[in-house]
Structures are given as structure tokens and as C-alpha cells.
Amino acid sequence: MPTQPGRSDRHRQLGAFLRSRRERLTPDEVGLPRTGRRRTPGLRREELALLAGISATWYTYLEQGREIRASEQVLNALATALRLDRHERDHLLRLAGHAPAAEAGEREPLTAGAGAVPLLLQPHPAYIIDGTYDVLGHNQAARELFPKLITGADRPANFVRWVFLEPVAREVLLDWEPEARGLLARLRTLAARHTGDARYTRLIEELNEGSPEVRDWWPRYEVQARHSGRKRLRHPRRGAIDYVYTAFHLAEQPERTLVVYFDSGGLPDGA
């Protein structure tokens, strides 16, 4: 079927998404009286518009997939009226051409299943980090390989903070400068996606205050995506080891990453 004038695929998807969420609500659920016989399930467009505090005509245009741009204020009002969860709200914002609001405040706890994965990977060092490089889960091998990273303090261990502010990191990372510069570039890439998130602001301020290297490198605007690769690390008992590390994003929380290290000498040829 040819595309109708003035209707992009994204706008059609936005209209379909709004309609599907409107139709799953009932007047009773939102405190509205039932009036007359209903030909279709869920709320009427006029009822949803009333709940969101916008005009019924404007909402109808959105649901019809017309190429109009809704403000974040309108979209958030609709998300509240439709009782969307965080993932649905983010999806709505993306369909409407807005980046989802940066996640701030308390983060969702790591599920028991995800938290068990590093333990199952013992004796290979493994940990789970979030977008700010807070360490959310780890195994004993990771604790041993990265001394003073996981200390049981009253705030989460943080891999970036450890690299730049913990002196022992320069002994463990045998190629400290290129590793540290790459890590800072990856942090900048992630921070750019969360411009309103105070967690990144606080971490970057702390790094700038405590590290002359960060003060020198941060203004250079180097960016880099997270990746797998190799690192030369000094193990506290075994000495210098060439590790291969790989990263896996958690399916439901893609900015949470499982990182696993393998001694490259124990891998099959060609790995």
C-alpha cells in the first residue's frame, strides 16, 4: 500500500502505539464514569485527551499519524494518562522524535539471575557494570585481579574511578595510559546520551578534581564505543598476563554489561 502524503512510518507507528495503549484502558481504571454504549474497547480519544490536558483534535492528529511534532511535555502527559511504564514511555518518546529522558535517581536493582552469572564464570574474572561503570556484580576472581576496586564501601565500586583515582590501578594495568584514555572516551560517549543525568555529572566532576590526566584529556572530546579486546594485566599471584576480554549487554538493560576476562594462553588456537 503506498504511503499516504504527510505520514511517515514513524508517525504511523506512533499513532498505532497510542491507539493500542488507549484501547487497553477502561473508564473505571482512570476514574471516569461510563457514558453510553461503546463501539470500541478502551477509552475514547476525547476521554484520553481530557486526562492528558490536551485538545481532542490535537490528540486525534497524533493517533492518525499526521506529521506534527508533539512536545515532550505533551508526550509525558499522555504517558501519565496512559499509565505507561518506563520502557513504554521511552518508546513513545523515541517514536515522537525525542530522546528518552535520562535515567536519574535510583536505578533498578540487578536481578538475581543476572547477578549470579559472574559467580558461575569463576575462576574467570567477571563483573557487571552499568552506564556509569558502577560495578553491580562480580566474582572472587575479579576482586582478586582488581585490588581495591570492590571494597564494600557505602557507595558502589566504580571502574572509572578506580582506574584514575586508585594508585594500584597503574600497577595492574600494564598499559595504563592507552587503557585509561580509551575508558575516558567511552565514558564521554555514554555521558552524551544522558545529558541530564546527575550521576554522570558527579562522576566527571570527581574525576576532574582528582586526576590531572582527566583534566588534560576530557577537553579533547575523544569518543569511543564499548568493545571487546585484549589487556595486559598484572595478576597479584601470577604476574603479567595477556587477557582477552569480551562484553555482553544484558538484553533488558542494554547499558548494563557483563565483562569476562580469559587468560589468552589458555584459549584454543585462533581464538
C-alpha positions as CSV (number, residue, x, y, z in Angstrom):
1,M,0.0,0.0,0.0
2,P,1.5,3.4,-1.0
3,T,2.4,5.8,1.8
4,Q,-0.2,8.4,2.4
5,P,1.0,12.0,2.0
6,G,2.2,13.6,5.2
7,R,2.5,10.3,7.0
8,S,5.9,8.8,7.7
9,D,6.4,5.3,9.0
10,R,7.5,6.6,12.4
11,H,4.4,8.8,12.7
12,R,2.2,5.8,11.8
13,Q,3.9,3.7,14.4
14,L,3.4,6.5,17.0
15,G,-0.4,6.6,16.2
16,A,-0.7,2.8,16.4
17,F,1.2,2.7,19.7
18,L,-1.0,5.4,21.2
19,R,-4.2,3.7,20.0
20,S,-3.1,0.3,21.4
21,R,-2.4,1.8,24.8
22,R,-5.6,3.8,24.8
23,E,-7.7,0.7,24.0
24,R,-6.3,-1.3,26.9
25,L,-7.6,1.2,29.5
26,T,-11.1,1.3,30.8
27,P,-13.0,4.3,32.2
28,D,-13.2,2.6,35.6
29,E,-9.4,2.3,35.7
30,V,-8.9,6.0,35.3
31,G,-11.8,7.2,37.4
32,L,-14.2,8.2,34.6
33,P,-17.9,7.4,34.5
34,R,-19.2,5.0,31.8
35,T,-21.4,7.0,29.4
36,G,-23.4,5.3,26.7
37,R,-22.6,2.3,24.6
38,R,-19.1,1.8,23.4
39,R,-18.4,0.5,19.9
40,T,-14.6,0.1,20.5
41,P,-12.7,-1.1,23.6
42,G,-10.9,1.2,26.0
43,L,-11.1,4.9,26.4
44,R,-12.4,7.3,23.8
45,R,-10.0,9.7,22.2
46,E,-11.8,12.6,23.9
47,E,-11.5,11.0,27.3
48,L,-7.8,10.4,27.0
49,A,-7.3,14.0,25.7
50,L,-9.2,15.2,28.8
51,L,-7.0,13.2,31.1
52,A,-3.8,14.5,29.4
53,G,-5.0,18.1,29.4
54,I,-4.7,18.5,25.6
55,S,-7.2,19.2,22.9
56,A,-9.1,16.2,21.4
57,T,-8.3,17.4,17.9
58,W,-4.6,17.6,18.6
59,Y,-4.6,14.1,20.0
60,T,-6.6,12.8,17.1
61,Y,-4.0,14.1,14.7
62,L,-1.3,12.3,16.7
63,E,-3.2,9.0,16.6
64,Q,-3.9,9.4,12.9
65,G,-0.2,9.5,12.3
66,R,-0.1,13.1,10.9
67,E,3.3,14.7,10.7
68,I,3.1,17.0,13.6
69,R,5.6,17.4,16.4
70,A,4.5,16.9,19.9
71,S,6.5,18.5,22.7
72,E,8.0,16.4,25.5
73,Q,5.5,18.0,27.9
74,V,2.6,16.7,25.9
75,L,4.1,13.3,25.5
76,N,4.8,12.9,29.2
77,A,1.2,14.0,29.9
78,L,0.0,11.3,27.6
79,A,2.3,8.7,29.1
80,T,1.0,9.5,32.5
81,A,-2.6,9.4,31.4
82,L,-2.0,6.1,29.6
83,R,-0.2,4.7,32.6
84,L,2.9,3.7,30.7
85,D,5.8,2.1,32.4
86,R,9.4,3.5,31.9
87,H,10.1,1.3,28.9
88,E,6.8,2.3,27.2
89,R,7.4,5.9,27.9
90,D,10.9,5.8,26.4
91,H,9.4,4.0,23.3
92,L,6.8,6.8,23.0
93,L,9.4,9.5,23.2
94,R,11.6,7.8,20.5
95,L,8.6,7.3,18.1
96,A,7.8,11.0,18.5
97,G,11.4,12.0,17.7
98,H,12.6,12.8,21.2
99,A,15.4,11.1,23.1
100,P,14.1,9.4,26.2
101,A,14.7,11.3,29.4
102,A,18.0,10.4,31.1
103,E,17.6,7.9,33.8
104,A,18.4,9.6,37.1
105,G,18.0,8.8,40.7
106,E,17.7,5.2,41.9
107,R,18.5,2.5,39.4
108,E,16.6,-0.7,39.1
109,P,18.3,-3.5,41.2
110,L,20.2,-6.2,39.4
111,T,18.1,-9.3,39.0
112,A,19.1,-12.4,40.9
113,G,19.6,-14.3,37.6
114,A,21.9,-11.6,36.2
115,G,23.8,-11.3,39.4
116,A,24.5,-15.0,39.5
117,V,26.3,-15.0,36.1
118,P,29.7,-13.7,37.3
119,L,29.7,-16.3,40.0
120,L,29.0,-19.1,37.5
121,L,32.0,-17.9,35.5
122,Q,34.5,-18.4,38.3
123,P,37.5,-18.8,38.0
124,H,37.5,-16.3,35.1
125,P,37.3,-12.7,36.3
126,A,33.8,-11.4,35.6
127,Y,31.8,-8.4,36.6
128,I,28.7,-6.4,35.6
129,I,28.8,-2.7,35.2
130,D,26.2,0.0,34.3
131,G,26.5,3.0,32.0
132,T,28.5,5.0,34.6
133,Y,30.8,2.0,35.2
134,D,29.4,1.3,38.7
135,V,30.2,-2.4,39.5
136,L,26.8,-4.1,40.2
137,G,28.0,-7.7,40.5
138,H,31.3,-9.6,40.4
139,N,33.0,-12.8,41.3
140,Q,36.0,-13.6,43.5
141,A,38.4,-13.7,40.6
142,A,37.5,-10.1,39.6
143,R,38.0,-9.0,43.2
144,E,41.5,-10.6,43.2
145,L,42.5,-9.2,39.8
146,F,41.5,-5.6,40.5
147,P,42.6,-4.9,44.1
148,K,40.8,-2.2,46.0
149,L,38.1,-1.9,43.3
150,I,35.5,-3.7,45.3
151,T,35.9,-2.7,48.9
152,G,32.4,-2.9,50.5
153,A,32.2,0.9,50.9
154,D,28.9,2.7,51.3
155,R,28.8,3.6,47.5
156,P,29.1,1.3,44.6
157,A,32.6,0.4,43.3
158,N,33.3,2.2,40.1
159,F,35.7,1.1,37.4
160,V,36.5,4.5,36.0
161,R,37.1,6.0,39.5
162,W,39.4,3.0,40.2
163,V,41.4,3.5,37.1
164,F,42.0,7.2,37.6
165,L,42.0,7.7,41.3
166,E,43.3,4.4,42.8
167,P,47.1,4.2,42.6
168,V,47.2,0.4,42.4
169,A,45.4,0.6,39.1
170,R,48.6,1.8,37.4
171,E,50.3,-1.3,38.7
172,V,47.6,-3.7,37.5
173,L,47.1,-2.1,34.0
174,L,50.4,-2.6,32.3
175,D,49.4,-0.2,29.5
176,W,47.7,2.3,31.8
177,E,47.7,5.4,29.6
178,P,46.1,3.9,26.4
179,E,43.6,1.9,28.6
180,A,42.7,4.9,30.6
181,R,42.3,7.2,27.6
182,G,40.1,4.7,25.9
183,L,38.0,4.3,29.1
184,L,37.5,8.0,29.4
185,A,36.5,8.2,25.7
186,R,33.8,5.6,26.3
187,L,32.6,7.4,29.4
188,R,32.2,10.6,27.3
189,T,30.2,8.7,24.7
190,L,27.8,7.4,27.3
191,A,27.5,10.7,29.1
192,A,26.5,12.4,25.8
193,R,23.4,10.1,25.7
194,H,22.5,11.1,29.3
195,T,23.0,14.9,29.3
196,G,20.5,15.4,32.1
197,D,21.7,12.6,34.4
198,A,23.3,13.8,37.6
199,R,25.2,10.6,38.1
200,Y,27.5,11.3,35.1
201,T,27.9,14.9,36.1
202,R,29.0,14.0,39.6
203,L,31.4,11.3,38.4
204,I,33.0,13.6,35.8
205,E,33.4,16.4,38.4
206,E,35.1,13.9,40.8
207,L,37.4,12.7,38.1
208,N,38.4,16.2,37.0
209,E,39.1,17.2,40.6
210,G,41.2,14.1,41.4
211,S,43.0,13.3,38.2
212,P,45.4,15.6,36.2
213,E,45.1,13.2,33.2
214,V,41.3,13.7,33.1
215,R,41.7,17.5,33.3
216,D,44.0,17.2,30.3
217,W,42.1,14.6,28.2
218,W,38.5,15.4,28.8
219,P,38.5,18.7,26.8
220,R,39.8,16.8,23.8
221,Y,36.3,15.3,23.2
222,E,37.6,11.8,22.4
223,V,34.7,9.3,22.0
224,Q,34.7,5.5,21.7
225,A,32.2,2.7,21.8
226,R,32.4,-0.1,24.3
227,H,34.2,-3.1,22.8
228,S,36.0,-6.4,23.4
229,G,39.7,-6.8,23.0
230,R,43.0,-7.6,24.9
231,K,44.6,-6.2,28.0
232,R,47.9,-6.8,29.7
233,L,47.2,-7.1,33.4
234,R,49.4,-7.9,36.4
235,H,47.8,-10.6,38.5
236,P,48.7,-10.4,42.2
237,R,49.8,-14.1,42.3
238,R,50.6,-15.0,38.7
239,G,52.3,-11.8,37.4
240,A,51.8,-10.3,34.0
241,I,49.1,-12.0,31.9
242,D,47.7,-11.2,28.5
243,Y,44.0,-11.3,28.9
244,V,41.3,-11.5,26.2
245,Y,38.1,-9.8,27.5
246,T,34.6,-9.7,26.0
247,A,31.5,-7.8,26.8
248,F,27.8,-8.8,26.7
249,H,24.9,-6.4,27.1
250,L,22.0,-7.5,29.2
251,A,19.0,-8.0,27.0
252,E,16.5,-6.0,29.1
253,Q,19.0,-3.3,30.2
254,P,21.5,-2.8,27.3
255,E,23.6,-0.3,29.2
256,R,24.4,-2.9,31.8
257,T,27.3,-5.0,30.6
258,L,28.8,-8.3,31.6
259,V,32.6,-8.2,31.1
260,V,34.6,-11.5,31.2
261,Y,38.4,-12.0,31.2
262,F,40.2,-15.1,29.9
263,D,43.9,-15.9,30.0
264,S,44.8,-15.8,26.3
265,G,47.3,-18.6,26.9
266,G,44.6,-20.9,27.8
267,L,42.4,-20.3,24.8
268,P,42.3,-22.6,21.7
269,D,44.5,-21.6,18.8
270,G,42.9,-18.9,16.7
271,A,40.7,-17.6,19.4
